[in-house]
Amino acid sequence: MAVKVNSVSARRALEALGANIKMARLKRRISVKGFAERIGVSESTVARLEKGDDGVSIGAPGMAN
């Protein structure tokens, strides 16, 4: 279940994280599609992550909820 972020500082941190992920992906010349395949998510999830969407759920394969 996604929890919406109400804190301004948390919102900024998510946006900064997304920008850093996008910058790193672009520096390595990896497409959104290629990155999504590498990390096992959809292209739309990568796009949302890079925008700092607070509804994106991330985790590692095999981890229990």
N, CA, C, O and CB atoms as a CASP TS submission, in Angstrom:
PFRMAT TS
TARGET T0000
AUTHOR 0000-0000-0000
METHOD Language model
MODEL 1
PARENT N/A
ATOM      1  N   MET     1       0.835  -1.177   0.000  1.00  0.00           N
ATOM      2  CA  MET     1       0.000   0.000   0.000  1.00  0.00           C
ATOM      3  C   MET     1       0.880   1.241   0.000  1.00  0.00           C
ATOM      4  O   MET     1       1.763   1.376   0.847  1.00  0.00           O
ATOM      5  CB  MET     1      -0.950  -0.003   1.207  1.00  0.00           C
ATOM      6  N   ALA     2       0.651   2.134  -0.928  1.00  0.00           N
ATOM      7  CA  ALA     2       1.428   3.359  -1.047  1.00  0.00           C
ATOM      8  C   ALA     2       0.960   4.392  -0.030  1.00  0.00           C
ATOM      9  O   ALA     2      -0.235   4.548   0.222  1.00  0.00           O
ATOM     10  CB  ALA     2       1.325   3.925  -2.467  1.00  0.00           C
ATOM     11  N   VAL     3       1.921   5.086   0.540  1.00  0.00           N
ATOM     12  CA  VAL     3       1.635   6.151   1.487  1.00  0.00           C
ATOM     13  C   VAL     3       2.029   7.460   0.832  1.00  0.00           C
ATOM     14  O   VAL     3       3.161   7.602   0.368  1.00  0.00           O
ATOM     15  CB  VAL     3       2.388   5.940   2.843  1.00  0.00           C
ATOM     16  N   LYS     4       1.120   8.414   0.785  1.00  0.00           N
ATOM     17  CA  LYS     4       1.407   9.706   0.192  1.00  0.00           C
ATOM     18  C   LYS     4       2.263  10.544   1.148  1.00  0.00           C
ATOM     19  O   LYS     4       2.050  10.556   2.360  1.00  0.00           O
ATOM     20  CB  LYS     4       0.098  10.442  -0.156  1.00  0.00           C
ATOM     21  N   VAL     5       3.223  11.233   0.568  1.00  0.00           N
ATOM     22  CA  VAL     5       4.142  12.051   1.350  1.00  0.00           C
ATOM     23  C   VAL     5       3.588  13.459   1.465  1.00  0.00           C
ATOM     24  O   VAL     5       3.298  14.102   0.457  1.00  0.00           O
ATOM     25  CB  VAL     5       5.551  12.069   0.713  1.00  0.00           C
ATOM     26  N   ASN     6       3.440  13.939   2.696  1.00  0.00           N
ATOM     27  CA  ASN     6       2.916  15.281   2.935  1.00  0.00           C
ATOM     28  C   ASN     6       4.019  16.268   3.266  1.00  0.00           C
ATOM     29  O   ASN     6       3.821  17.476   3.143  1.00  0.00           O
ATOM     30  CB  ASN     6       1.900  15.254   4.057  1.00  0.00           C
ATOM     31  N   SER     7       5.173  15.779   3.682  1.00  0.00           N
ATOM     32  CA  SER     7       6.281  16.634   4.083  1.00  0.00           C
ATOM     33  C   SER     7       6.951  17.257   2.859  1.00  0.00           C
ATOM     34  O   SER     7       7.254  16.564   1.888  1.00  0.00           O
ATOM     35  CB  SER     7       7.304  15.837   4.905  1.00  0.00           C
ATOM     36  N   VAL     8       7.176  18.552   2.913  1.00  0.00           N
ATOM     37  CA  VAL     8       7.836  19.259   1.816  1.00  0.00           C
ATOM     38  C   VAL     8       9.267  18.752   1.654  1.00  0.00           C
ATOM     39  O   VAL     8       9.731  18.555   0.530  1.00  0.00           O
ATOM     40  CB  VAL     8       7.828  20.787   2.066  1.00  0.00           C
ATOM     41  N   SER     9       9.962  18.542   2.756  1.00  0.00           N
ATOM     42  CA  SER     9      11.350  18.068   2.670  1.00  0.00           C
ATOM     43  C   SER     9      11.417  16.646   2.115  1.00  0.00           C
ATOM     44  O   SER     9      12.346  16.319   1.377  1.00  0.00           O
ATOM     45  CB  SER     9      12.021  18.122   4.053  1.00  0.00           C
ATOM     46  N   ALA    10      10.459  15.805   2.454  1.00  0.00           N
ATOM     47  CA  ALA    10      10.428  14.451   1.904  1.00  0.00           C
ATOM     48  C   ALA    10      10.113  14.479   0.415  1.00  0.00           C
ATOM     49  O   ALA    10      10.689  13.713  -0.358  1.00  0.00           O
ATOM     50  CB  ALA    10       9.396  13.591   2.646  1.00  0.00           C
ATOM     51  N   ARG    11       9.206  15.355   0.012  1.00  0.00           N
ATOM     52  CA  ARG    11       8.866  15.515  -1.415  1.00  0.00           C
ATOM     53  C   ARG    11      10.099  15.938  -2.197  1.00  0.00           C
ATOM     54  O   ARG    11      10.376  15.396  -3.267  1.00  0.00           O
ATOM     55  CB  ARG    11       7.728  16.558  -1.603  1.00  0.00           C
ATOM     56  N   ARG    12      10.850  16.917  -1.660  1.00  0.00           N
ATOM     57  CA  ARG    12      12.072  17.382  -2.333  1.00  0.00           C
ATOM     58  C   ARG    12      13.109  16.266  -2.421  1.00  0.00           C
ATOM     59  O   ARG    12      13.800  16.133  -3.431  1.00  0.00           O
ATOM     60  CB  ARG    12      12.666  18.593  -1.592  1.00  0.00           C
ATOM     61  N   ALA    13      13.214  15.475  -1.372  1.00  0.00           N
ATOM     62  CA  ALA    13      14.178  14.375  -1.360  1.00  0.00           C
ATOM     63  C   ALA    13      13.824  13.336  -2.429  1.00  0.00           C
ATOM     64  O   ALA    13      14.710  12.821  -3.111  1.00  0.00           O
ATOM     65  CB  ALA    13      14.224  13.713   0.035  1.00  0.00           C
ATOM     66  N   LEU    14      12.531  13.029  -2.576  1.00  0.00           N
ATOM     67  CA  LEU    14      12.105  12.089  -3.610  1.00  0.00           C
ATOM     68  C   LEU    14      12.387  12.626  -5.008  1.00  0.00           C
ATOM     69  O   LEU    14      12.819  11.887  -5.893  1.00  0.00           O
ATOM     70  CB  LEU    14      10.622  11.781  -3.464  1.00  0.00           C
ATOM     71  N   GLU    15      12.139  13.911  -5.195  1.00  0.00           N
ATOM     72  CA  GLU    15      12.406  14.530  -6.498  1.00  0.00           C
ATOM     73  C   GLU    15      13.903  14.543  -6.802  1.00  0.00           C
ATOM     74  O   GLU    15      14.306  14.317  -7.942  1.00  0.00           O
ATOM     75  CB  GLU    15      11.848  15.963  -6.535  1.00  0.00           C
ATOM     76  N   ALA    16      14.729  14.808  -5.785  1.00  0.00           N
ATOM     77  CA  ALA    16      16.184  14.801  -5.968  1.00  0.00           C
ATOM     78  C   ALA    16      16.677  13.386  -6.281  1.00  0.00           C
ATOM     79  O   ALA    16      17.539  13.204  -7.142  1.00  0.00           O
ATOM     80  CB  ALA    16      16.894  15.348  -4.704  1.00  0.00           C
ATOM     81  N   LEU    17      16.137  12.395  -5.591  1.00  0.00           N
ATOM     82  CA  LEU    17      16.497  11.003  -5.856  1.00  0.00           C
ATOM     83  C   LEU    17      16.154  10.632  -7.293  1.00  0.00           C
ATOM     84  O   LEU    17      16.964  10.025  -7.993  1.00  0.00           O
ATOM     85  CB  LEU    17      15.779  10.058  -4.872  1.00  0.00           C
ATOM     86  N   GLY    18      14.967  10.994  -7.725  1.00  0.00           N
ATOM     87  CA  GLY    18      14.547  10.710  -9.097  1.00  0.00           C
ATOM     88  C   GLY    18      15.449  11.372 -10.115  1.00  0.00           C
ATOM     89  O   GLY    18      15.815  10.761 -11.118  1.00  0.00           O
ATOM     90  N   ALA    19      15.810  12.624  -9.862  1.00  0.00           N
ATOM     91  CA  ALA    19      16.698  13.353 -10.773  1.00  0.00           C
ATOM     92  C   ALA    19      18.078  12.698 -10.823  1.00  0.00           C
ATOM     93  O   ALA    19      18.688  12.614 -11.888  1.00  0.00           O
ATOM     94  CB  ALA    19      16.825  14.827 -10.339  1.00  0.00           C
ATOM     95  N   ASN    20      18.565  12.240  -9.681  1.00  0.00           N
ATOM     96  CA  ASN    20      19.869  11.569  -9.632  1.00  0.00           C
ATOM     97  C   ASN    20      19.844  10.241 -10.382  1.00  0.00           C
ATOM     98  O   ASN    20      20.801   9.897 -11.075  1.00  0.00           O
ATOM     99  CB  ASN    20      20.293  11.336  -8.179  1.00  0.00           C
ATOM    100  N   ILE    21      18.769   9.511 -10.247  1.00  0.00           N
ATOM    101  CA  ILE    21      18.632   8.239 -10.972  1.00  0.00           C
ATOM    102  C   ILE    21      18.613   8.503 -12.472  1.00  0.00           C
ATOM    103  O   ILE    21      19.282   7.812 -13.240  1.00  0.00           O
ATOM    104  CB  ILE    21      17.342   7.486 -10.536  1.00  0.00           C
ATOM    105  N   LYS    22      17.846   9.500 -12.880  1.00  0.00           N
ATOM    106  CA  LYS    22      17.766   9.825 -14.303  1.00  0.00           C
ATOM    107  C   LYS    22      19.123  10.269 -14.843  1.00  0.00           C
ATOM    108  O   LYS    22      19.528   9.844 -15.925  1.00  0.00           O
ATOM    109  CB  LYS    22      16.721  10.919 -14.542  1.00  0.00           C
ATOM    110  N   MET    23      19.824  11.116 -14.100  1.00  0.00           N
ATOM    111  CA  MET    23      21.130  11.594 -14.533  1.00  0.00           C
ATOM    112  C   MET    23      22.116  10.429 -14.690  1.00  0.00           C
ATOM    113  O   MET    23      22.853  10.361 -15.673  1.00  0.00           O
ATOM    114  CB  MET    23      21.676  12.624 -13.532  1.00  0.00           C
ATOM    115  N   ALA    24      22.121   9.528 -13.727  1.00  0.00           N
ATOM    116  CA  ALA    24      23.017   8.378 -13.794  1.00  0.00           C
ATOM    117  C   ALA    24      22.678   7.490 -14.989  1.00  0.00           C
ATOM    118  O   ALA    24      23.575   6.994 -15.670  1.00  0.00           O
ATOM    119  CB  ALA    24      22.944   7.567 -12.494  1.00  0.00           C
ATOM    120  N   ARG    25      21.384   7.289 -15.244  1.00  0.00           N
ATOM    121  CA  ARG    25      20.953   6.467 -16.378  1.00  0.00           C
ATOM    122  C   ARG    25      21.388   7.108 -17.691  1.00  0.00           C
ATOM    123  O   ARG    25      21.896   6.423 -18.579  1.00  0.00           O
ATOM    124  CB  ARG    25      19.422   6.271 -16.360  1.00  0.00           C
ATOM    125  N   LEU    26      21.192   8.411 -17.815  1.00  0.00           N
ATOM    126  CA  LEU    26      21.555   9.110 -19.047  1.00  0.00           C
ATOM    127  C   LEU    26      23.070   9.147 -19.265  1.00  0.00           C
ATOM    128  O   LEU    26      23.533   9.003 -20.397  1.00  0.00           O
ATOM    129  CB  LEU    26      21.005  10.528 -19.019  1.00  0.00           C
ATOM    130  N   LYS    27      23.843   9.339 -18.196  1.00  0.00           N
ATOM    131  CA  LYS    27      25.307   9.338 -18.313  1.00  0.00           C
ATOM    132  C   LYS    27      25.819   7.995 -18.834  1.00  0.00           C
ATOM    133  O   LYS    27      26.835   7.925 -19.527  1.00  0.00           O
ATOM    134  CB  LYS    27      25.952   9.654 -16.953  1.00  0.00           C
ATOM    135  N   ARG    28      25.097   6.941 -18.486  1.00  0.00           N
ATOM    136  CA  ARG    28      25.492   5.598 -18.928  1.00  0.00           C
ATOM    137  C   ARG    28      24.856   5.220 -20.271  1.00  0.00           C
ATOM    138  O   ARG    28      25.047   4.119 -20.785  1.00  0.00           O
ATOM    139  CB  ARG    28      25.108   4.567 -17.869  1.00  0.00           C
ATOM    140  N   ARG    29      24.084   6.187 -20.824  1.00  0.00           N
ATOM    141  CA  ARG    29      23.412   5.995 -22.110  1.00  0.00           C
ATOM    142  C   ARG    29      22.510   4.750 -22.113  1.00  0.00           C
ATOM    143  O   ARG    29      22.509   3.953 -23.051  1.00  0.00           O
ATOM    144  CB  ARG    29      24.451   5.886 -23.226  1.00  0.00           C
ATOM    145  N   ILE    30      21.757   4.624 -21.036  1.00  0.00           N
ATOM    146  CA  ILE    30      20.802   3.515 -20.902  1.00  0.00           C
ATOM    147  C   ILE    30      19.406   4.085 -21.137  1.00  0.00           C
ATOM    148  O   ILE    30      19.024   5.080 -20.521  1.00  0.00           O
ATOM    149  CB  ILE    30      20.908   2.816 -19.479  1.00  0.00           C
ATOM    150  N   SER    31      18.658   3.458 -22.018  1.00  0.00           N
ATOM    151  CA  SER    31      17.289   3.897 -22.284  1.00  0.00           C
ATOM    152  C   SER    31      16.388   3.555 -21.101  1.00  0.00           C
ATOM    153  O   SER    31      16.736   2.738 -20.248  1.00  0.00           O
ATOM    154  CB  SER    31      16.748   3.249 -23.578  1.00  0.00           C
ATOM    155  N   VAL    32      15.233   4.194 -21.071  1.00  0.00           N
ATOM    156  CA  VAL    32      14.249   3.868 -20.033  1.00  0.00           C
ATOM    157  C   VAL    32      13.879   2.388 -20.144  1.00  0.00           C
ATOM    158  O   VAL    32      13.780   1.682 -19.140  1.00  0.00           O
ATOM    159  CB  VAL    32      12.974   4.771 -20.163  1.00  0.00           C
ATOM    160  N   LYS    33      13.678   1.936 -21.378  1.00  0.00           N
ATOM    161  CA  LYS    33      13.319   0.532 -21.594  1.00  0.00           C
ATOM    162  C   LYS    33      14.424  -0.398 -21.088  1.00  0.00           C
ATOM    163  O   LYS    33      14.144  -1.381 -20.402  1.00  0.00           O
ATOM    164  CB  LYS    33      13.049   0.270 -23.089  1.00  0.00           C
ATOM    165  N   GLY    34      15.670  -0.089 -21.424  1.00  0.00           N
ATOM    166  CA  GLY    34      16.790  -0.916 -20.983  1.00  0.00           C
ATOM    167  C   GLY    34      16.942  -0.932 -19.479  1.00  0.00           C
ATOM    168  O   GLY    34      17.214  -1.975 -18.884  1.00  0.00           O
ATOM    169  N   PHE    35      16.764   0.233 -18.859  1.00  0.00           N
ATOM    170  CA  PHE    35      16.875   0.327 -17.406  1.00  0.00           C
ATOM    171  C   PHE    35      15.759  -0.454 -16.729  1.00  0.00           C
ATOM    172  O   PHE    35      15.982  -1.167 -15.751  1.00  0.00           O
ATOM    173  CB  PHE    35      16.843   1.792 -16.958  1.00  0.00           C
ATOM    174  N   ALA    36      14.550  -0.304 -17.269  1.00  0.00           N
ATOM    175  CA  ALA    36      13.402  -1.028 -16.707  1.00  0.00           C
ATOM    176  C   ALA    36      13.634  -2.533 -16.771  1.00  0.00           C
ATOM    177  O   ALA    36      13.342  -3.251 -15.815  1.00  0.00           O
ATOM    178  CB  ALA    36      12.103  -0.659 -17.458  1.00  0.00           C
ATOM    179  N   GLU    37      14.159  -3.008 -17.892  1.00  0.00           N
ATOM    180  CA  GLU    37      14.444  -4.438 -18.024  1.00  0.00           C
ATOM    181  C   GLU    37      15.493  -4.897 -17.016  1.00  0.00           C
ATOM    182  O   GLU    37      15.372  -5.972 -16.428  1.00  0.00           O
ATOM    183  CB  GLU    37      14.914  -4.754 -19.443  1.00  0.00           C
ATOM    184  N   ARG    38      16.520  -4.076 -16.821  1.00  0.00           N
ATOM    185  CA  ARG    38      17.596  -4.422 -15.889  1.00  0.00           C
ATOM    186  C   ARG    38      17.108  -4.549 -14.451  1.00  0.00           C
ATOM    187  O   ARG    38      17.547  -5.428 -13.708  1.00  0.00           O
ATOM    188  CB  ARG    38      18.691  -3.382 -15.959  1.00  0.00           C
ATOM    189  N   ILE    39      16.192  -3.657 -14.068  1.00  0.00           N
ATOM    190  CA  ILE    39      15.750  -3.669 -12.676  1.00  0.00           C
ATOM    191  C   ILE    39      14.436  -4.416 -12.469  1.00  0.00           C
ATOM    192  O   ILE    39      13.956  -4.544 -11.343  1.00  0.00           O
ATOM    193  CB  ILE    39      15.604  -2.259 -12.180  1.00  0.00           C
ATOM    194  N   GLY    40      13.857  -4.910 -13.569  1.00  0.00           N
ATOM    195  CA  GLY    40      12.668  -5.752 -13.453  1.00  0.00           C
ATOM    196  C   GLY    40      11.376  -5.028 -13.164  1.00  0.00           C
ATOM    197  O   GLY    40      10.522  -5.534 -12.437  1.00  0.00           O
ATOM    198  N   VAL    41      11.225  -3.829 -13.738  1.00  0.00           N
ATOM    199  CA  VAL    41       9.979  -3.074 -13.574  1.00  0.00           C
ATOM    200  C   VAL    41       9.522  -2.577 -14.941  1.00  0.00           C
ATOM    201  O   VAL    41      10.226  -2.754 -15.935  1.00  0.00           O
ATOM    202  CB  VAL    41      10.166  -1.878 -12.581  1.00  0.00           C
ATOM    203  N   SER    42       8.355  -1.960 -14.995  1.00  0.00           N
ATOM    204  CA  SER    42       7.851  -1.428 -16.262  1.00  0.00           C
ATOM    205  C   SER    42       8.497  -0.077 -16.565  1.00  0.00           C
ATOM    206  O   SER    42       9.048   0.581 -15.682  1.00  0.00           O
ATOM    207  CB  SER    42       6.311  -1.290 -16.219  1.00  0.00           C
ATOM    208  N   GLU    43       8.415   0.313 -17.827  1.00  0.00           N
ATOM    209  CA  GLU    43       8.927   1.619 -18.237  1.00  0.00           C
ATOM    210  C   GLU    43       8.193   2.746 -17.517  1.00  0.00           C
ATOM    211  O   GLU    43       8.800   3.751 -17.149  1.00  0.00           O
ATOM    212  CB  GLU    43       8.796   1.791 -19.754  1.00  0.00           C
ATOM    213  N   SER    44       6.903   2.580 -17.319  1.00  0.00           N
ATOM    214  CA  SER    44       6.136   3.624 -16.631  1.00  0.00           C
ATOM    215  C   SER    44       6.583   3.763 -15.170  1.00  0.00           C
ATOM    216  O   SER    44       6.552   4.862 -14.616  1.00  0.00           O
ATOM    217  CB  SER    44       4.626   3.310 -16.697  1.00  0.00           C
ATOM    218  N   THR    45       6.992   2.668 -14.552  1.00  0.00           N
ATOM    219  CA  THR    45       7.492   2.740 -13.179  1.00  0.00           C
ATOM    220  C   THR    45       8.791   3.526 -13.130  1.00  0.00           C
ATOM    221  O   THR    45       8.997   4.327 -12.218  1.00  0.00           O
ATOM    222  CB  THR    45       7.699   1.330 -12.601  1.00  0.00           C
ATOM    223  N   VAL    46       9.675   3.305 -14.108  1.00  0.00           N
ATOM    224  CA  VAL    46      10.928   4.065 -14.167  1.00  0.00           C
ATOM    225  C   VAL    46      10.619   5.549 -14.346  1.00  0.00           C
ATOM    226  O   VAL    46      11.207   6.391 -13.666  1.00  0.00           O
ATOM    227  CB  VAL    46      11.834   3.553 -15.324  1.00  0.00           C
ATOM    228  N   ALA    47       9.709   5.873 -15.248  1.00  0.00           N
ATOM    229  CA  ALA    47       9.344   7.271 -15.490  1.00  0.00           C
ATOM    230  C   ALA    47       8.797   7.905 -14.209  1.00  0.00           C
ATOM    231  O   ALA    47       9.159   9.032 -13.871  1.00  0.00           O
ATOM    232  CB  ALA    47       8.299   7.372 -16.632  1.00  0.00           C
ATOM    233  N   ARG    48       7.946   7.199 -13.511  1.00  0.00           N
ATOM    234  CA  ARG    48       7.378   7.724 -12.260  1.00  0.00           C
ATOM    235  C   ARG    48       8.461   7.890 -11.193  1.00  0.00           C
ATOM    236  O   ARG    48       8.463   8.876 -10.456  1.00  0.00           O
ATOM    237  CB  ARG    48       6.265   6.789 -11.739  1.00  0.00           C
ATOM    238  N   LEU    49       9.378   6.932 -11.113  1.00  0.00           N
ATOM    239  CA  LEU    49      10.477   6.999 -10.153  1.00  0.00           C
ATOM    240  C   LEU    49      11.344   8.214 -10.418  1.00  0.00           C
ATOM    241  O   LEU    49      11.720   8.929  -9.489  1.00  0.00           O
ATOM    242  CB  LEU    49      11.323   5.726 -10.208  1.00  0.00           C
ATOM    243  N   GLU    50      11.670   8.456 -11.703  1.00  0.00           N
ATOM    244  CA  GLU    50      12.506   9.590 -12.067  1.00  0.00           C
ATOM    245  C   GLU    50      11.822  10.935 -11.834  1.00  0.00           C
ATOM    246  O   GLU    50      12.500  11.952 -11.687  1.00  0.00           O
ATOM    247  CB  GLU    50      12.913   9.476 -13.507  1.00  0.00           C
ATOM    248  N   LYS    51      10.510  10.955 -11.799  1.00  0.00           N
ATOM    249  CA  LYS    51       9.758  12.182 -11.526  1.00  0.00           C
ATOM    250  C   LYS    51       9.589  12.431 -10.022  1.00  0.00           C
ATOM    251  O   LYS    51       9.136  13.500  -9.612  1.00  0.00           O
ATOM    252  CB  LYS    51       8.386  12.112 -12.196  1.00  0.00           C
ATOM    253  N   GLY    52       9.954  11.444  -9.211  1.00  0.00           N
ATOM    254  CA  GLY    52       9.807  11.594  -7.764  1.00  0.00           C
ATOM    255  C   GLY    52       8.430  11.262  -7.251  1.00  0.00           C
ATOM    256  O   GLY    52       8.038  11.724  -6.179  1.00  0.00           O
ATOM    257  N   ASP    53       7.689  10.469  -7.996  1.00  0.00           N
ATOM    258  CA  ASP    53       6.337  10.063  -7.600  1.00  0.00           C
ATOM    259  C   ASP    53       6.401   9.302  -6.273  1.00  0.00           C
ATOM    260  O   ASP    53       7.123   8.313  -6.151  1.00  0.00           O
ATOM    261  CB  ASP    53       5.674   9.183  -8.707  1.00  0.00           C
ATOM    262  N   ASP    54       5.648   9.766  -5.293  1.00  0.00           N
ATOM    263  CA  ASP    54       5.664   9.124  -3.976  1.00  0.00           C
ATOM    264  C   ASP    54       4.834   7.845  -3.914  1.00  0.00           C
ATOM    265  O   ASP    54       4.781   7.197  -2.869  1.00  0.00           O
ATOM    266  CB  ASP    54       5.165  10.088  -2.939  1.00  0.00           C
ATOM    267  N   GLY    55       4.194   7.477  -5.003  1.00  0.00           N
ATOM    268  CA  GLY    55       3.396   6.254  -5.030  1.00  0.00           C
ATOM    269  C   GLY    55       4.132   5.065  -5.608  1.00  0.00           C
ATOM    270  O   GLY    55       3.564   3.978  -5.712  1.00  0.00           O
ATOM    271  N   VAL    56       5.407   5.254  -5.992  1.00  0.00           N
ATOM    272  CA  VAL    56       6.182   4.162  -6.574  1.00  0.00           C
ATOM    273  C   VAL    56       6.684   3.257  -5.463  1.00  0.00           C
ATOM    274  O   VAL    56       7.290   3.716  -4.494  1.00  0.00           O
ATOM    275  CB  VAL    56       7.365   4.703  -7.416  1.00  0.00           C
ATOM    276  N   SER    57       6.426   1.970  -5.614  1.00  0.00           N
ATOM    277  CA  SER    57       6.885   0.997  -4.644  1.00  0.00           C
ATOM    278  C   SER    57       8.116   0.301  -5.210  1.00  0.00           C
ATOM    279  O   SER    57       8.094  -0.203  -6.333  1.00  0.00           O
ATOM    280  CB  SER    57       5.766  -0.026  -4.298  1.00  0.00           C
ATOM    281  N   ILE    58       9.184   0.278  -4.427  1.00  0.00           N
ATOM    282  CA  ILE    58      10.406  -0.389  -4.874  1.00  0.00           C
ATOM    283  C   ILE    58      10.823  -1.412  -3.820  1.00  0.00           C
ATOM    284  O   ILE    58      10.518  -1.268  -2.636  1.00  0.00           O
ATOM    285  CB  ILE    58      11.550   0.644  -5.132  1.00  0.00           C
ATOM    286  N   GLY    59      11.505  -2.417  -4.264  1.00  0.00           N
ATOM    287  CA  GLY    59      11.997  -3.455  -3.369  1.00  0.00           C
ATOM    288  C   GLY    59      12.934  -4.358  -4.123  1.00  0.00           C
ATOM    289  O   GLY    59      13.160  -4.169  -5.319  1.00  0.00           O
ATOM    290  N   ALA    60      13.478  -5.330  -3.444  1.00  0.00           N
ATOM    291  CA  ALA    60      14.406  -6.275  -4.063  1.00  0.00           C
ATOM    292  C   ALA    60      13.691  -7.605  -4.282  1.00  0.00           C
ATOM    293  O   ALA    60      12.847  -7.997  -3.476  1.00  0.00           O
ATOM    294  CB  ALA    60      15.679  -6.469  -3.182  1.00  0.00           C
ATOM    295  N   PRO    61      14.024  -8.301  -5.372  1.00  0.00           N
ATOM    296  CA  PRO    61      13.407  -9.602  -5.625  1.00  0.00           C
ATOM    297  C   PRO    61      13.657 -10.550  -4.459  1.00  0.00           C
ATOM    298  O   PRO    61      14.747 -10.584  -3.887  1.00  0.00           O
ATOM    299  CB  PRO    61      13.945 -10.211  -6.928  1.00  0.00           C
ATOM    300  N   GLY    62      12.652 -11.298  -4.129  1.00  0.00           N
ATOM    301  CA  GLY    62      12.774 -12.288  -3.076  1.00  0.00           C
ATOM    302  C   GLY    62      12.586 -11.760  -1.666  1.00  0.00           C
ATOM    303  O   GLY    62      12.659 -12.528  -0.706  1.00  0.00           O
ATOM    304  N   MET    63      12.345 -10.459  -1.520  1.00  0.00           N
ATOM    305  CA  MET    63      12.135  -9.902  -0.195  1.00  0.00           C
ATOM    306  C   MET    63      10.682 -10.084   0.218  1.00  0.00           C
ATOM    307  O   MET    63       9.770  -9.899  -0.587  1.00  0.00           O
ATOM    308  CB  MET    63      12.528  -8.416  -0.159  1.00  0.00           C
ATOM    309  N   ALA    64      10.481 -10.438   1.444  1.00  0.00           N
ATOM    310  CA  ALA    64       9.136 -10.616   1.977  1.00  0.00           C
ATOM    311  C   ALA    64       8.512  -9.252   2.263  1.00  0.00           C
ATOM    312  O   ALA    64       9.219  -8.302   2.599  1.00  0.00           O
ATOM    313  CB  ALA    64       9.163 -11.485   3.258  1.00  0.00           C
ATOM    314  N   ASN    65       7.193  -9.154   2.130  1.00  0.00           N
ATOM    315  CA  ASN    65       6.492  -7.895   2.431  1.00  0.00           C
ATOM    316  C   ASN    65       6.242  -7.753   3.893  1.00  0.00           C
ATOM    317  O   ASN    65       5.663  -6.757   4.327  1.00  0.00           O
ATOM    318  CB  ASN    65       5.180  -7.810   1.685  1.00  0.00           C
TER
END
